[in-house]
Every structure is written in C-alpha cells, then in structure tokens.
Amino acid sequence: MEIKFNGIDVNIVIEKKRNRNMYFRFKDVNTLYVTCPYLTSDKTIIKFIEENYNSLSKMHKKTIKNEESDEYFCFKGKRYIRVFDESYKGVSFDDDFVYAKDEKSLNSYIKKYIKEYFTNEVDLIKPMFQGIPEFALRIRFMKTRWGVCNRTNKIVTLNSELIKRTREELDYVIVHELCHFYEGNHSAKFWEHVSRYIPNYKELRKTMKEAI
C-alpha cells in the first residue's frame, strides 16, 4: 500500500503484533511503519490513516527536515555541503560548501561562533529597549522553544539552533524575549511592543512556529 504525504509517495509497511493500539512511525521519508493488533484489517488501517492524515503529515515533515539536516549543514539561513579534509586547518565557507578538518572541528568552531554572534546581536538590540533590567544571556539547545525570558531571575535564554536561522529570525526571537520584560504573557499589549521593533513579526512568528 502507498499514500502520498507532502507530495511524496510513501510506502506503508504493516507489522502485526500483540498490541492493543495502533502506532505509526516514519523510518524515512518514503516509509511509514504501522504497528497494530493481529486482527486489524487493511481497511481499518487506511481509515485510521485518513482520519489522522494531518498529524501524520506533520510527522512526515519532521522526518524530511531531519534527513535534510543530516545531509546539509545549516548556518545563518543557508545550507552548505560539508567537506572534511584531515589536512585542513580552521573552518571556511565558500559558495555552497563548508570546509573543515572533521566534524569535531566544525562543531567546536560553531559553538564558539554562536556565543559571539548571539551576544553581539543582543548587545545591538538591547539599547533599543528602555527600562528593562540588566540580564544574563544563556545559550543552550532546546527542543520546543526558540527562546525563554525568566523575568524573576533576569535571564534570557536563546536556543543554539537559532544559528541555522537567518539573522532576521534570530533578531525577532531576541526582540520577542526582551519584550517579555514589559509583558510576561502574549497579550495584545505584548504584541504591540513586538510590532514596534519588528513590524513584520506575524510573518516571522509563523515561520518560526512551523520550524520547531
């Protein structure tokens, strides 16, 4: 059996086990594994897939993104092909390629770059805000959020994955979190503050919500 998700033909592989429920997982962009009870008919499986098509389509999109991230190196909104050479010193970007000695060297370079780049962007944006407290900047990987503003402890945390996004998107997240020093929620007043600094915030907000 096959079904189309996001314009891609996906093969459905059925595994029948002593389960009470039906489970789905994408092995890759072309294969959907369905684990179900022994007596489940193909008709029931297809019906369940159709009823949950939107959720499965989102799972499929995540699988596509994961495969793309494995194949490409994303840096500041652009995708690069990694080229590793044991004799290479340092890290450099040229057209569609990034050159480094190995994966470890590349990751070490990016980690250092993230700290400097994010700090500089925060320092550029911070003077635009009047009356906010001095705060500490932290950077770490987060699965479900691009940024966090802890108003009580005066800490702004940025997701290290923002290095993959454009500068405009990074700045939107920074502005978003700094605006939380004015408003702790996402009220209309909060978005008024955001729009003062980022007039096209709705477009960026939609893009960033879909990307995480």
Phi and psi in degrees as a GROMACS rama.xvg file:
@    title "Ramachandran Plot"
@    xaxis  label "Phi"
@    yaxis  label "Psi"
@TYPE xy
-134.959  154.293  GLU-2
-147.366  152.875  ILE-3
-100.897  126.871  LYS-4
-123.716  128.716  PHE-5
51.3509  37.8629  ASN-6
79.5033  7.70259  GLY-7
-116.536  132.4  ILE-8
-73.9655  122.773  ASP-9
-116.015  126.967  VAL-10
-81.4905  132.764  ASN-11
-98.1377  117.993  ILE-12
-107.47  122.502  VAL-13
-103.392  128.271  ILE-14
-119.969  115.544  GLU-15
-98.3141  125.846  LYS-16
-137.783  -178.116  LYS-17
-83.2605  58.7876  ARG-18
-101.216  155.988  ASN-19
-90.7084  -28.4448  ARG-20
-118.211  172.597  ASN-21
-104.932  135.932  MET-22
-126.936  148.33  TYR-23
-127.125  143.739  PHE-24
-155.605  143.355  ARG-25
-94.2193  117.913  PHE-26
-72.17  -39.3339  LYS-27
-154.732  -173.527  ASP-28
-69.1418  -14.6315  VAL-29
-109.259  1.21898  ASN-30
-137.487  123.078  THR-31
-110.2  119.118  LEU-32
-93.7924  129.937  TYR-33
-116.641  119.071  VAL-34
-105.594  125.015  THR-35
-148.132  168.053  CYS-36
-62.8824  156.052  PRO-37
-55.7906  -39.1801  TYR-38
-88.4729  7.71545  LEU-39
-73.0862  128.047  THR-40
-83.9844  159.371  SER-41
-61.3519  -36.1396  ASP-42
-61.891  -40.7586  LYS-43
-66.1376  -39.7255  THR-44
-63.9933  -46.7928  ILE-45
-61.5741  -41.6936  ILE-46
-62.0612  -41.9543  LYS-47
-66.2242  -38.9435  PHE-48
-62.9667  -45.0218  ILE-49
-62.9228  -39.0564  GLU-50
-70.1603  -25.6538  GLU-51
-114.082  26.4026  ASN-52
-59.223  -43.9152  TYR-53
-63.0436  -42.4007  ASN-54
-65.6884  -41.6486  SER-55
-67.6247  -34.6187  LEU-56
-63.8635  -38.3579  SER-57
-66.1929  -40.5433  LYS-58
-60.5182  -40.5771  MET-59
-65.2719  -40.2849  HIS-60
-61.9512  -39.2567  LYS-61
-64.7051  -37.2773  LYS-62
-63.9203  -40.9609  THR-63
-60.4904  -46.8506  ILE-64
-62.9529  -39.5932  LYS-65
-64.8317  -40.0698  ASN-66
-67.8204  -38.3312  GLU-67
-66.2708  -39.5406  GLU-68
-68.179  -29.1182  SER-69
-72.3403  -35.5485  ASP-70
-81.4306  -36.8712  GLU-71
-116.027  159.216  TYR-72
-107.229  115.362  PHE-73
-94.4265  129.121  CYS-74
-146.181  114.108  PHE-75
54.4208  43.8914  LYS-76
86.2663  3.79852  GLY-77
-127.369  147.399  LYS-78
-98.5375  135.074  ARG-79
-124.209  151.019  TYR-80
-92.2122  128.382  ILE-81
-79.1237  135.061  ARG-82
-127.033  114.981  VAL-83
-105.847  135.94  PHE-84
-144.387  121.129  ASP-85
-57.3446  -27.2477  GLU-86
-86.2225  -5.12063  SER-87
-81.6357  136.942  TYR-88
-111.704  132.815  LYS-89
81.8943  -166.708  GLY-90
-135.873  135.61  VAL-91
-143.895  151.568  SER-92
-113.141  132.657  PHE-93
-145.206  112.874  ASP-94
55.3728  -114.548  ASP-95
-101.33  16.0607  ASP-96
-124.837  147.67  PHE-97
-121.777  129.707  VAL-98
-109.996  135.368  TYR-99
-156.895  167.634  ALA-100
-66.8341  -47.311  LYS-101
-162.401  179.445  ASP-102
-60.1884  -40.9941  GLU-103
-62.2011  -43.1084  LYS-104
-64.8921  -41.1518  SER-105
-64.0791  -46.1863  LEU-106
-63.2123  -37.9303  ASN-107
-64.7273  -41.9113  SER-108
-63.1043  -45.9926  TYR-109
-65.2513  -40.535  ILE-110
-59.177  -44.2108  LYS-111
-67.677  -41.5491  LYS-112
-62.8818  -42.1023  TYR-113
-56.8158  -46.9763  ILE-114
-60.0181  -46.8847  LYS-115
-68.4399  -44.9229  GLU-116
-65.4453  -49.2693  TYR-117
-64.1452  -42.6739  PHE-118
-61.7753  -43.0303  THR-119
-63.6581  -41.1475  ASN-120
-65.6814  -41.4688  GLU-121
-62.4415  -42.4805  VAL-122
-65.413  -30.2979  ASP-123
-74.4445  -36.1591  LEU-124
-84.8328  -34.7355  ILE-125
-54.2053  -40.9257  LYS-126
-63.6287  -16.4984  PRO-127
-71.9917  -18.0785  MET-128
-100.158  126.669  PHE-129
-100.216  133.407  GLN-130
83.6268  6.75264  GLY-131
-87.7306  151.814  ILE-132
-75.5735  163.43  PRO-133
-66.5113  138.288  GLU-134
-138.366  159.61  PHE-135
-94.5453  143.611  ALA-136
-104.095  128.559  LEU-137
-123.481  148.493  ARG-138
-129.611  126.213  ILE-139
-157.062  163.477  ARG-140
-76.1289  133.478  PHE-141
-134.383  137.348  MET-142
-77.5573  -35.507  LYS-143
-121.116  0.24931  THR-144
-139.043  142.652  ARG-145
-83.4329  -28.3032  TRP-146
-161.35  161.963  GLY-147
-142.468  136.615  VAL-148
-116.73  114.222  CYS-149
-96.793  99.014  ASN-150
-68.4764  -32.8984  ARG-151
-67.4508  -48.1318  THR-152
-90.9527  -3.09537  ASN-153
57.5416  53.9632  LYS-154
-128.997  130.156  ILE-155
-110.322  124.854  VAL-156
-113.319  130.687  THR-157
-113.759  141.477  LEU-158
-73.5676  126.432  ASN-159
-60.2926  -21.4703  SER-160
-67.8232  -11.5804  GLU-161
-63.184  -16.3885  LEU-162
-63.0064  -20.3956  ILE-163
-83.4709  -14.7569  LYS-164
-94.2386  169.274  ARG-165
-71.2095  164.234  THR-166
-62.3686  -38.6027  ARG-167
-59.5007  -41.1789  GLU-168
-70.3125  -38.6674  GLU-169
-61.5926  -46.0154  LEU-170
-63.8254  -35.2765  ASP-171
-60.9779  -45.0603  TYR-172
-64.0936  -41.2653  VAL-173
-61.3876  -48.4698  ILE-174
-60.2399  -43.9021  VAL-175
-54.5365  -48.8653  HIS-176
-70.4295  -37.0557  GLU-177
-67.8099  -32.0753  LEU-178
-65.4575  -20.2373  CYS-179
-70.5222  -15.6798  HIS-180
-71.0068  -22.3207  PHE-181
-85.9345  -45.7791  TYR-182
-133.364  125.018  GLU-183
-79.6217  -7.43801  GLY-184
-120.228  -168.126  ASN-185
-110.968  48.4009  HIS-186
-73.9661  172.917  SER-187
-59.9008  -35.3845  ALA-188
-65.0901  -38.2505  LYS-189
-59.6933  -48.2133  PHE-190
-68.1238  -24.2177  TRP-191
-63.5128  -41.8861  GLU-192
-62.3457  -46.9794  HIS-193
-60.5517  -43.9137  VAL-194
-65.4142  -24.0078  SER-195
-65.3083  -32.6514  ARG-196
-100.042  -33.5305  TYR-197
-127.025  86.5665  ILE-198
-57.6441  -32.6898  PRO-199
-97.5827  33.4476  ASN-200
-61.4312  -31.0037  TYR-201
-62.4509  -41.7413  LYS-202
-65.4194  -44.7539  GLU-203
-67.9314  -38.9366  LEU-204
-60.0993  -44.6687  ARG-205
-62.2072  -45.0366  LYS-206
-61.2128  -44.3507  THR-207
-71.002  -35.299  MET-208
-66.0863  -36.305  LYS-209
-75.3397  -19.766  GLU-210
-89.3216  -7.91073  ALA-211
